[in-house]
Amino acid sequence: MPNKPATTQAPKEVWQGALEISGFKARLVLRIWEATDGTLTGNLESVDQGGKNTPADNLTFQGGVLRFGIKTGQGQYEGTVKEDGSEISGTWTQFGRSFPLVFHKSDNTAGLPDSKQSPESKKAPTQVWQGALVAGGSKLRLVLKIWEATDSTLTAKVDSPDQGAMDLPVDTISFKEKKLSFEMNMLGASYEGVLNESGTEISGTFKQRGASFPLVLKKSDQAALAEVKHPQEPKKPYPYKEEEIVFANAKAGVKLAGTLTMPKSGSPFPAVVLITGSGPQNRDEELLGHKPFLVLADYLTRRGIAVLRFDDRGVGKSTGDFSKATSADFATDALAAVEYLKTRKEINLKQIGLIGHSEGGLIAPMVAVQSPDVAFIVLMAGPGVPGDEILYLQEALISKVMGRNEEEIAKNREVQKRMYAVVKEEKDQVAAEQKLREILKDASAKMSASEDAINAQIEQSLSPWFRYFLNYDPRPTLQKVKCPVLAINGEKDLQVPPQQNLPEIEKALKAGGNSDYSIVKLPSLNHLFQTSKTGAPSEYAQIEETIAPVALETMGNWILQHTQKY
């Protein structure tokens, strides 16, 4: 195990930034320690959430790119260091949404902003109240924790377990004559409610940025809600072989680390390579507390299929630079995985397939066209239209389920159109930056977005990956796919909507003369193939199910039918 430095020592580096959402800022301090063996560890302090320190997991600082994740809040960060080393500009991704986040280097911890942590907040709260906000059919649980000082002064914090946000600061609170009221300036939120006669329930209204929601808070003895369980995650020992492997993508100069699972007997086996969705992902495609590829690999291996899953380049134990890669580059990584499986005597060389989720469903057809060794592909929520068309509908559907009105949605669409036109058409980087800056300053005027936030948004929009994604039309490639194809989508997928993408995938395959394909829309499933109520990304973390059994069975049965072992 690596040597873990004690956090009582002075950190090697300290970085300060602010996560800005809808004009409200959450100040952050990232501290990084380096052990004697060069291993990096870190923690992230959310100054406006009581100064709570959270471990920065899988922290790497390679090739001018900083990456880390936060398991408790299920967030991920990736940023590029400025040439003079004074600034890191990147993107914070959480709950399916992305936000610009810029860190500035600090010489030491002195002068860091003070947290709002009170001495009382280190003790157990005097009162705990729990409730749930319902917006657009989606539920968000809230926990109000109240402390009473010796002079009867009240302080409070709010937890939002389903958003991974804990100890959100309450700026003012009053609880007198059975009336509770509090304000949260950082979120632009307030609450007013009345206590019932028995003293067990407060009925009132939660307001945020002009919207009002009924909120009933019930008295609780527990300071925290139960952690969401993930019952589908397999527990060791497994009834199959598991092997840590490394293979090379020689042309790209990267080494990819992964896990190969195989049945204990019956070789040679059919095999699949799992291809992750967008954003830096580890081999389990871990997000929001779920490990979809771990669950999928376990299911398929138990049914007699070998599975290779691997960390994206630049993630986990894989080398390379994720930030400079496009979908086409990731396709070469998946192709290298196929080549690796061909070296294994346990694998049936004529039965190597691919399963790609989301962006992985864009990549799988690319690999199938490049390699005759790909025997079949499975597209899990794979795109069937260009990226800009997907993002227009995605934004509208998610906004609608979140309760935004048509006027707001239309305004956002116009900003998107203007930005995407620049990204797609303006090849000159300097000119593109200038045009995007004008659009963003105009759109952000009402929200007073900071210059740092605008810079990060521009950098994200003009990244090689995003430019490629907006312009790439998957249909010509799909027309060239000759191997069997299974395309599945969840009926309630709001990120890669089935009504937009499945028909186009089918048209392209048919136009190319492919007669062995199946198009399946699975009722009630979301983008992660969980059984859901609305499909909103805010539900992902709340749901215990990682992948619905019907999705697993649909894929497993189809693969076995096509490898003659069903």
C-alpha positions as CSV (number, residue, x, y, z in Angstrom):
1,M,0.0,0.0,0.0
2,P,1.2,3.6,-0.7
3,N,2.5,5.6,2.2
4,K,-0.3,8.0,3.2
5,P,1.0,11.3,4.6
6,A,-0.6,12.6,7.8
7,T,-2.8,15.5,7.1
8,T,-1.4,17.2,10.2
9,Q,1.6,18.0,8.1
10,A,1.7,21.1,5.9
11,P,0.3,20.3,2.4
12,K,2.6,20.4,-0.6
13,E,0.1,22.5,-2.5
14,V,-3.0,24.5,-1.7
15,W,-5.5,25.6,-4.4
16,Q,-8.6,27.8,-3.9
17,G,-11.6,28.0,-6.2
18,A,-15.4,28.6,-6.2
19,L,-18.1,26.4,-7.7
20,E,-20.6,28.7,-9.3
21,I,-24.1,27.5,-10.0
22,S,-26.8,29.9,-11.1
23,G,-24.9,32.9,-9.7
24,F,-24.3,31.3,-6.3
25,K,-20.8,30.4,-5.2
26,A,-19.5,27.6,-3.0
27,R,-15.9,28.3,-2.0
28,L,-13.5,25.3,-2.2
29,V,-10.0,24.7,-0.9
30,L,-8.0,21.7,-2.3
31,R,-5.0,20.6,-0.3
32,I,-2.5,18.1,-1.8
33,W,0.1,16.0,0.1
34,E,2.9,14.0,-1.5
35,A,4.2,10.9,0.2
36,T,7.9,9.8,0.1
37,D,7.0,7.4,-2.7
38,G,5.5,10.1,-4.8
39,T,1.9,9.1,-4.1
40,L,-0.5,12.0,-3.9
41,T,-3.4,12.4,-1.5
42,G,-5.6,15.3,-0.9
43,N,-8.8,16.7,0.6
44,L,-11.4,19.2,-0.5
45,E,-12.8,21.7,2.0
46,S,-16.1,23.2,1.2
47,V,-15.8,26.5,3.1
48,D,-19.5,27.4,2.8
49,Q,-20.5,23.9,4.0
50,G,-19.1,24.2,7.5
51,G,-15.5,23.7,6.5
52,K,-15.9,20.0,6.1
53,N,-12.9,18.2,4.7
54,T,-13.7,15.4,2.2
55,P,-11.0,13.0,0.8
56,A,-10.0,13.6,-2.8
57,D,-10.0,10.1,-4.2
58,N,-7.8,8.8,-7.0
59,L,-5.9,12.1,-7.1
60,T,-3.5,12.4,-10.0
61,F,-1.4,15.3,-11.4
62,Q,0.0,14.1,-14.7
63,G,0.9,15.8,-18.0
64,G,-0.4,19.1,-16.7
65,V,-3.8,17.6,-15.9
66,L,-5.3,17.4,-12.4
67,R,-8.0,14.7,-11.7
68,F,-9.7,13.6,-8.5
69,G,-13.1,12.3,-7.4
70,I,-15.3,12.7,-4.3
71,K,-17.0,9.4,-3.3
72,T,-19.3,11.0,-0.7
73,G,-20.7,13.5,-3.2
74,Q,-20.1,11.4,-6.2
75,G,-18.4,14.2,-8.0
76,Q,-15.4,14.3,-10.4
77,Y,-13.0,17.0,-11.4
78,E,-10.6,17.3,-14.3
79,G,-8.6,20.5,-15.0
80,T,-5.7,21.7,-17.0
81,V,-2.9,23.6,-15.4
82,K,-1.9,27.0,-16.8
83,E,1.6,27.2,-18.3
84,D,2.9,29.4,-15.4
85,G,1.4,26.9,-12.9
86,S,-0.8,29.5,-11.2
87,E,-4.2,28.3,-12.2
88,I,-6.1,25.1,-13.0
89,S,-9.1,25.5,-15.3
90,G,-11.5,22.6,-15.7
91,T,-14.9,21.0,-15.1
92,W,-16.7,19.6,-12.1
93,T,-19.1,16.8,-13.0
94,Q,-21.8,15.6,-10.6
95,F,-25.3,14.0,-11.0
96,G,-25.0,14.0,-14.8
97,R,-24.4,17.8,-14.9
98,S,-21.1,19.7,-15.6
99,F,-20.0,23.0,-14.1
100,P,-16.9,25.1,-14.8
101,L,-14.4,25.2,-11.8
102,V,-11.2,27.2,-11.7
103,F,-8.6,26.7,-8.9
104,H,-6.0,29.4,-8.1
105,K,-2.7,28.4,-6.4
106,S,-2.2,29.7,-2.9
107,D,1.2,30.0,-1.3
108,N,0.0,28.7,2.1
109,T,-3.1,28.0,4.1
110,A,-2.9,31.4,5.8
111,G,-5.5,33.8,4.6
112,L,-7.8,31.1,3.5
113,P,-11.5,32.1,3.8
114,D,-13.0,31.3,7.2
115,S,-15.6,28.5,7.3
116,K,-18.9,29.1,9.0
117,Q,-18.5,26.2,11.4
118,S,-19.7,27.0,14.9
119,P,-18.4,25.3,18.1
120,E,-21.9,23.9,18.6
121,S,-21.9,22.2,15.2
122,K,-19.1,19.8,16.3
123,K,-21.7,18.4,18.7
124,A,-24.7,16.3,17.9
125,P,-27.6,18.5,16.8
126,T,-30.3,19.5,19.3
127,Q,-33.1,18.8,16.8
128,V,-33.3,16.9,13.5
129,W,-36.1,17.3,10.9
130,Q,-36.4,15.3,7.7
131,G,-38.5,15.9,4.6
132,A,-38.6,15.7,0.8
133,L,-38.9,18.3,-1.9
134,V,-41.0,17.1,-4.8
135,A,-40.3,18.9,-8.1
136,G,-41.2,17.6,-11.6
137,G,-42.0,14.2,-10.1
138,S,-38.5,13.8,-8.6
139,K,-37.9,13.7,-4.9
140,L,-35.0,15.3,-3.1
141,R,-34.6,14.4,0.6
142,L,-33.6,17.2,3.0
143,V,-32.3,17.0,6.6
144,L,-32.5,20.1,8.7
145,K,-30.1,20.0,11.7
146,I,-30.5,22.6,14.5
147,W,-28.1,23.4,17.3
148,E,-29.0,25.5,20.3
149,A,-26.3,27.3,22.2
150,T,-26.2,27.9,25.9
151,D,-27.6,31.4,25.3
152,S,-30.5,29.9,23.3
153,T,-29.1,31.1,20.0
154,L,-29.9,28.8,17.1
155,T,-27.6,27.7,14.3
156,A,-28.5,25.1,11.6
157,K,-27.3,23.2,8.5
158,V,-29.0,21.3,5.8
159,D,-28.1,18.0,4.2
160,S,-29.3,17.0,0.7
161,P,-28.3,13.3,0.7
162,D,-29.5,12.7,-2.8
163,Q,-27.3,15.4,-4.2
164,G,-24.3,14.4,-2.1
165,A,-24.4,17.8,-0.4
166,M,-23.9,17.8,3.3
167,D,-23.7,20.6,5.9
168,L,-25.1,23.3,3.6
169,P,-25.0,26.5,5.6
170,V,-28.1,28.1,7.0
171,D,-27.5,31.9,7.4
172,T,-30.4,32.8,9.5
173,I,-32.9,30.7,11.5
174,S,-35.8,31.5,13.8
175,F,-38.1,29.0,15.6
176,K,-40.5,30.9,17.8
177,E,-44.2,30.5,18.7
178,K,-44.5,27.3,16.6
179,K,-43.1,29.1,13.5
180,L,-39.9,28.0,11.8
181,S,-38.1,30.1,9.2
182,F,-34.6,30.0,7.8
183,E,-32.6,31.4,4.9
184,M,-29.7,29.9,2.8
185,N,-28.1,32.8,1.0
186,M,-25.7,30.6,-1.0
187,L,-28.6,28.8,-2.7
188,G,-31.0,31.7,-2.8
189,A,-33.4,29.6,-0.7
190,S,-35.7,30.1,2.2
191,Y,-38.3,28.2,4.2
192,E,-41.3,29.1,6.4
193,G,-43.4,26.6,8.2
194,V,-45.8,26.0,11.1
195,L,-45.4,23.4,13.8
196,N,-48.4,21.1,14.5
197,E,-50.0,20.7,17.9
198,S,-48.2,17.5,18.7
199,G,-44.8,19.0,17.9
200,T,-43.9,16.3,15.4
201,E,-44.4,18.0,12.0
202,I,-43.7,21.3,10.3
203,S,-45.8,22.2,7.3
204,G,-44.6,25.0,5.1
205,T,-43.1,26.3,1.8
206,F,-39.6,26.1,0.5
207,K,-38.7,28.9,-1.9
208,Q,-35.7,29.0,-4.3
209,R,-35.0,31.5,-7.1
210,G,-38.7,32.4,-7.6
211,A,-40.1,28.9,-7.4
212,S,-42.1,27.6,-4.4
213,F,-42.5,24.0,-3.3
214,P,-44.5,22.5,-0.4
215,L,-42.2,20.9,2.2
216,V,-43.3,19.0,5.3
217,L,-40.5,18.3,7.8
218,K,-41.0,15.5,10.3
219,K,-39.1,15.3,13.6
220,S,-36.5,12.6,13.7
221,D,-34.1,11.1,16.3
222,Q,-31.5,10.3,13.6
223,A,-29.0,12.9,12.4
224,A,-28.6,11.2,9.1
225,L,-30.7,9.3,6.6
226,A,-29.7,5.8,5.8
227,E,-27.1,5.5,3.1
228,V,-28.5,4.2,-0.3
229,K,-27.6,0.5,-0.7
230,H,-26.5,-1.1,-3.9
231,P,-27.6,-4.7,-3.5
232,Q,-26.6,-5.8,-7.0
233,E,-22.9,-5.2,-6.4
234,P,-21.2,-8.7,-6.2
235,K,-19.3,-9.7,-3.1
236,K,-16.1,-11.8,-3.1
237,P,-15.3,-14.6,-3.4
238,Y,-16.7,-14.7,-7.0
239,P,-17.6,-18.0,-8.7
240,Y,-15.3,-17.2,-11.6
241,K,-11.8,-16.1,-12.3
242,E,-10.7,-12.4,-12.0
243,E,-7.4,-11.2,-13.3
244,E,-5.8,-7.7,-13.3
245,I,-4.3,-7.0,-16.7
246,V,-2.5,-4.3,-18.6
247,F,-2.5,-3.9,-22.4
248,A,-0.9,-1.3,-24.7
249,N,-2.3,1.0,-27.3
250,A,1.0,1.3,-29.1
251,K,0.0,3.9,-31.6
252,A,-1.3,6.2,-28.9
253,G,1.6,5.4,-26.5
254,V,-0.7,4.6,-23.6
255,K,-1.0,1.6,-21.3
256,L,-4.5,0.6,-20.3
257,A,-5.2,-1.2,-17.0
258,G,-8.2,-3.3,-16.5
259,T,-9.9,-6.4,-15.1
260,L,-10.6,-9.6,-17.1
261,T,-13.3,-11.9,-15.6
262,M,-13.7,-15.5,-17.0
263,P,-15.8,-18.6,-16.1
264,K,-13.7,-21.2,-14.3
265,S,-14.4,-23.8,-17.0
266,G,-15.7,-24.3,-20.5
267,S,-13.1,-22.4,-22.6
268,P,-12.8,-21.0,-25.1
269,F,-15.4,-18.4,-24.1
270,P,-17.2,-15.7,-26.0
271,A,-16.0,-12.3,-24.7
272,V,-17.0,-8.7,-24.6
273,V,-15.1,-5.5,-24.1
274,L,-17.0,-2.8,-22.1
275,I,-16.7,0.8,-23.3
276,T,-17.6,3.6,-20.9
277,G,-19.7,6.7,-21.4
278,S,-18.5,10.3,-21.5
279,G,-16.2,11.8,-19.0
280,P,-13.2,10.2,-17.2
281,Q,-14.4,6.8,-16.0
282,N,-12.8,3.9,-14.2
283,R,-13.2,0.3,-15.3
284,D,-16.5,0.0,-13.2
285,E,-17.9,3.1,-14.9
286,E,-18.4,4.3,-11.3
287,L,-20.7,7.2,-10.7
288,L,-23.1,8.4,-8.1
289,G,-22.3,5.4,-5.8
290,H,-23.1,2.9,-8.6
291,K,-20.7,0.6,-10.4
292,P,-22.6,-0.4,-13.6
293,F,-19.8,-2.2,-15.3
294,L,-19.0,-4.2,-12.2
295,V,-22.6,-5.4,-12.1
296,L,-22.7,-6.0,-15.8
297,A,-19.4,-7.9,-15.9
298,D,-20.5,-10.1,-12.9
299,Y,-23.8,-10.9,-14.6
300,L,-22.3,-11.9,-17.9
301,T,-19.4,-13.8,-16.5
302,R,-21.8,-15.9,-14.4
303,R,-23.6,-16.7,-17.7
304,G,-20.4,-18.0,-19.3
305,I,-19.1,-14.8,-21.1
306,A,-15.6,-13.4,-20.5
307,V,-15.6,-9.7,-19.8
308,L,-12.8,-7.1,-20.2
309,R,-13.4,-3.7,-18.6
310,F,-10.6,-1.1,-18.3
311,D,-9.9,2.4,-16.9
312,D,-10.1,5.2,-19.4
313,R,-6.8,6.6,-20.5
314,G,-5.4,8.9,-17.8
315,V,-7.8,7.4,-15.2
316,G,-7.1,5.0,-12.4
317,K,-4.1,2.9,-13.4
318,S,-4.2,3.7,-17.1
319,T,-1.7,6.1,-18.6
320,G,-2.3,8.9,-21.1
321,D,-4.0,12.2,-21.3
322,F,-7.8,12.0,-21.2
323,S,-8.3,15.8,-21.7
324,K,-6.8,15.8,-25.2
325,A,-8.6,12.7,-26.5
326,T,-11.7,12.5,-28.7
327,S,-14.2,9.7,-29.2
328,A,-12.0,8.6,-32.2
329,D,-9.0,8.2,-29.8
330,F,-11.1,6.2,-27.3
331,A,-12.0,3.9,-30.2
332,T,-8.4,3.0,-30.7
333,D,-8.2,2.1,-27.0
334,A,-11.2,-0.2,-27.4
335,L,-9.6,-1.7,-30.5
336,A,-6.4,-2.4,-28.5
337,A,-8.6,-4.2,-25.9
338,V,-9.9,-6.4,-28.8
339,E,-6.3,-7.1,-29.9
340,Y,-5.4,-8.1,-26.3
341,L,-8.3,-10.6,-26.1
342,K,-7.0,-12.2,-29.3
343,T,-3.8,-13.1,-27.4
344,R,-5.7,-15.1,-24.8
345,K,-6.1,-18.8,-25.4
346,E,-9.2,-18.9,-23.2
347,I,-11.1,-16.6,-25.6
348,N,-13.0,-17.7,-28.7
349,L,-11.4,-15.5,-31.3
350,K,-14.6,-15.6,-33.5
351,Q,-16.8,-14.5,-30.6
352,I,-15.4,-11.2,-29.4
353,G,-17.9,-8.4,-29.1
354,L,-18.3,-4.9,-27.7
355,I,-20.8,-3.3,-25.2
356,G,-20.7,0.5,-25.2
357,H,-22.8,2.7,-22.9
358,S,-23.7,6.2,-23.9
359,E,-20.6,7.6,-25.7
360,G,-19.4,4.0,-25.6
361,G,-22.4,3.3,-27.9
362,L,-20.9,5.9,-30.3
363,I,-17.5,4.3,-30.1
364,A,-18.5,0.6,-30.5
365,P,-19.6,1.0,-34.2
366,M,-16.3,2.8,-35.0
367,V,-14.4,-0.2,-33.7
368,A,-16.6,-2.7,-35.5
369,V,-16.0,-0.9,-38.8
370,Q,-12.3,-0.9,-38.2
371,S,-11.9,-4.5,-37.1
372,P,-13.3,-7.6,-38.7
373,D,-12.6,-9.4,-35.4
374,V,-15.6,-7.7,-33.8
375,A,-18.3,-10.4,-33.9
376,F,-21.2,-8.3,-32.5
377,I,-21.9,-5.0,-30.7
378,V,-24.4,-3.9,-28.0
379,L,-25.3,-0.2,-27.9
380,M,-26.6,0.8,-24.4
381,A,-28.2,4.2,-25.0
382,G,-26.0,4.8,-28.0
383,P,-26.3,8.0,-30.0
384,G,-28.0,7.9,-33.4
385,V,-27.8,11.6,-34.3
386,P,-25.0,14.3,-34.0
387,G,-24.1,15.5,-30.6
388,D,-25.6,19.0,-30.9
389,E,-29.1,17.5,-31.6
390,I,-28.8,15.2,-28.6
391,L,-27.8,18.1,-26.3
392,Y,-30.6,20.3,-27.4
393,L,-33.3,17.7,-26.6
394,Q,-31.4,16.5,-23.5
395,E,-31.3,20.0,-22.0
396,A,-35.0,20.6,-22.8
397,L,-36.2,17.3,-21.3
398,I,-34.2,17.6,-18.1
399,S,-35.2,21.2,-17.7
400,K,-38.9,20.3,-18.1
401,V,-38.7,17.5,-15.5
402,M,-37.0,19.9,-13.1
403,G,-40.0,22.2,-13.4
404,R,-38.6,24.9,-15.6
405,N,-41.1,26.8,-17.8
406,E,-41.2,26.8,-21.6
407,E,-39.9,30.4,-21.7
408,E,-36.7,29.5,-19.8
409,I,-36.2,26.4,-21.9
410,A,-36.5,28.4,-25.1
411,K,-34.0,31.0,-23.9
412,N,-31.5,28.3,-23.0
413,R,-31.9,26.7,-26.4
414,E,-31.1,30.0,-28.1
415,V,-27.9,30.4,-26.1
416,Q,-27.0,26.7,-26.9
417,K,-27.6,27.3,-30.6
418,R,-25.4,30.4,-30.7
419,M,-22.6,28.6,-28.8
420,Y,-22.7,25.4,-30.7
421,A,-22.6,27.3,-34.0
422,V,-19.3,28.9,-33.0
423,V,-17.9,25.6,-31.8
424,K,-18.8,23.8,-35.0
425,E,-18.0,26.5,-37.5
426,E,-15.2,28.7,-36.2
427,K,-11.9,26.9,-36.6
428,D,-9.7,29.7,-35.4
429,Q,-9.3,29.2,-31.6
430,V,-8.7,32.8,-30.7
431,A,-11.7,34.0,-32.8
432,A,-13.9,31.2,-31.3
433,E,-12.9,32.2,-27.8
434,Q,-13.8,35.8,-28.4
435,K,-17.2,34.9,-29.9
436,L,-18.1,32.5,-27.1
437,R,-17.0,35.1,-24.5
438,E,-19.5,37.6,-26.0
439,I,-22.3,35.1,-26.0
440,L,-21.6,33.9,-22.4
441,K,-21.2,37.5,-21.0
442,D,-24.6,38.4,-22.5
443,A,-26.3,35.3,-21.2
444,S,-24.7,35.5,-17.8
445,A,-25.3,39.2,-17.2
446,K,-28.4,38.5,-15.0
447,M,-26.5,35.8,-13.0
448,S,-23.3,37.8,-12.6
449,A,-21.1,34.9,-13.6
450,S,-17.5,35.4,-12.8
451,E,-14.7,35.7,-15.3
452,D,-13.3,32.4,-14.1
453,A,-16.5,30.6,-14.7
454,I,-16.8,32.0,-18.2
455,N,-13.2,31.1,-19.0
456,A,-13.8,27.5,-17.8
457,Q,-17.0,27.3,-19.9
458,I,-15.1,28.4,-23.0
459,E,-12.2,26.0,-22.4
460,Q,-14.7,23.1,-22.0
461,S,-16.7,24.1,-25.1
462,L,-13.5,24.3,-27.3
463,S,-11.9,21.1,-26.0
464,P,-11.0,18.6,-28.7
465,W,-13.6,16.1,-27.3
466,F,-16.5,18.6,-27.3
467,R,-15.8,19.9,-30.8
468,Y,-15.6,16.3,-32.1
469,F,-18.8,15.3,-30.3
470,L,-20.9,18.2,-31.6
471,N,-19.8,17.6,-35.2
472,Y,-19.8,13.8,-35.4
473,D,-22.8,12.1,-37.1
474,P,-22.8,8.4,-36.1
475,R,-25.2,7.4,-39.0
476,P,-22.6,7.0,-41.8
477,T,-20.5,4.7,-39.5
478,L,-23.6,2.7,-38.5
479,Q,-24.4,2.1,-42.2
480,K,-21.0,0.4,-42.5
481,V,-21.5,-2.0,-39.5
482,K,-22.0,-5.5,-40.9
483,C,-21.9,-7.6,-37.6
484,P,-25.0,-8.2,-35.5
485,V,-26.2,-5.2,-33.4
486,L,-28.4,-4.9,-30.3
487,A,-29.4,-1.3,-29.6
488,I,-31.3,-0.8,-26.3
489,N,-32.5,2.3,-24.6
490,G,-34.5,3.1,-21.5
491,E,-38.0,4.5,-22.2
492,K,-37.3,7.3,-19.7
493,D,-33.7,8.2,-20.8
494,L,-33.5,12.0,-20.8
495,Q,-29.8,12.1,-21.8
496,V,-29.9,10.1,-25.0
497,P,-33.6,10.0,-25.6
498,P,-34.9,6.8,-27.3
499,Q,-37.5,8.6,-29.4
500,Q,-34.7,10.6,-31.1
501,N,-32.0,8.0,-31.4
502,L,-33.3,4.4,-31.8
503,P,-35.2,5.2,-35.0
504,E,-32.1,6.7,-36.6
505,I,-29.9,3.8,-35.5
506,E,-32.4,1.4,-37.1
507,K,-32.6,3.5,-40.3
508,A,-28.8,3.6,-40.7
509,L,-28.4,-0.1,-40.1
510,K,-31.1,-0.9,-42.6
511,A,-29.7,1.5,-45.2
512,G,-26.4,-0.3,-44.9
513,G,-27.9,-3.7,-45.6
514,N,-27.5,-5.1,-42.1
515,S,-30.4,-7.5,-41.4
516,D,-29.2,-8.9,-38.1
517,Y,-30.1,-6.2,-35.6
518,S,-32.5,-5.7,-32.7
519,I,-33.9,-2.4,-31.5
520,V,-35.3,-2.5,-27.9
521,K,-36.9,0.2,-25.8
522,L,-37.2,-0.9,-22.2
523,P,-40.1,0.5,-20.2
524,S,-39.5,2.7,-17.2
525,L,-35.7,2.7,-17.4
526,N,-33.5,5.8,-17.3
527,H,-30.1,6.5,-19.0
528,L,-28.3,4.2,-16.5
529,F,-30.9,1.5,-17.1
530,Q,-32.3,1.8,-13.6
531,T,-36.1,1.5,-13.0
532,S,-37.1,5.2,-12.5
533,K,-40.0,7.5,-11.9
534,T,-39.1,10.4,-14.2
535,G,-35.7,9.6,-15.7
536,A,-34.2,12.8,-14.1
537,P,-30.5,12.6,-13.3
538,S,-31.4,13.7,-9.8
539,E,-32.9,10.2,-9.3
540,Y,-29.7,8.3,-10.2
541,A,-28.2,8.4,-6.7
542,Q,-31.4,7.7,-4.9
543,I,-32.2,4.4,-6.7
544,E,-30.8,1.2,-5.1
545,E,-30.9,-0.7,-8.4
546,T,-27.7,-0.3,-10.5
547,I,-29.0,-2.0,-13.7
548,A,-32.5,-3.4,-14.0
549,P,-32.6,-7.2,-14.4
550,V,-34.6,-6.9,-17.6
551,A,-31.7,-4.9,-19.2
552,L,-29.1,-7.5,-18.0
553,E,-31.3,-10.4,-19.3
554,T,-31.9,-8.7,-22.6
555,M,-28.2,-8.3,-23.3
556,G,-27.2,-11.7,-21.9
557,N,-29.8,-13.6,-23.8
558,W,-29.0,-11.8,-27.1
559,I,-25.3,-12.4,-26.8
560,L,-25.7,-16.1,-26.0
561,Q,-28.1,-16.4,-29.0
562,H,-25.4,-14.9,-31.2
563,T,-22.6,-17.1,-29.8
564,Q,-24.6,-20.3,-30.0
565,K,-24.6,-21.0,-26.3
566,Y,-28.2,-20.0,-25.4
